[in-house]
């Protein structure tokens, strides 16, 4: 009988330890009071387990005053290792290194040529990761894994892009396997908007909401869906592909093979084309800068895009009923210029919810959202206790 009781208590304690580690990992650090709230455990249990985890070298406790008064912030210990978060965009590559406290310790962006090749881009990524590790005084051994966000839907079950043609030259390649061979580390690949959604929902403007729609308006438009606090990818990873909702049946043919998708109307090429006659050739960045400086033509292009995206969001919201829409990507840097027409279209196109009308807010993490979501993905999939045990065994083996 006593054996049964002990066994049960041991597994209960292990479950509580796991639950606290999960919360700390997910939010990048919580105070003990917040841990009580997020785990549902008593303050005494949280305090005991945090002490155990601290002496096991799994978490660190440091003073914080972020909620206005002084408290102890619990984070995963730095010695657990570093994660690499990568965003491969249409025209840039971004790599961030982060620790288990969700602190970004290094962050770098490189330009990419348009229609860049998969193998050269992954080579550059691998070199950049190694270079950045060196610069922060870390070794490749300390890297626990890499997550890569790409501007295409990914079937996380197979690791392959689930719609042909969306990212030219990247179809049929298992990006995670290719990258894993280059660095000898575990690699995860996901859609960039999903990673942005993950970061904004846990660390950014969607924090505190259970149902969040994250919209990424950049060279293309995509969305990431968080329902009940969980990322919803759909059966093969195409959930939230709002860029491929048809809005003009007579419109241009899209990369995906369909006609008149939202992307063909508010994607970078479509936004830049009507400005050529009046403004000459511009980049998306130029248009954003000029719009912010008050240029009427560029302002008009941004506002029109907000309206078009808003119409598609109305239909999306009708189906999903999120509490909040968080808007990120380059276009969101123009703030209300984009959000105001988006809000108007949204209100026009959906049932007025009197109890809880959906809010549209700008993203809080800016251009870092996707790499931060990638870092969170590595941390989420890494067993902290196992990593520390392995590190200890290796160090003892060296002696
Ligand atoms: Zn399309």
Boltz pocket constraint, residues with backbone or C-beta under 6 A from the ligand:
constraints:
  - pocket:
      binder: B
      contacts: [[A, 243], [A, 244], [A, 245], [A, 254], [A, 255], [A, 256], [A, 257], [A, 258], [A, 261], [A, 263]]
      max_distance: 6.0
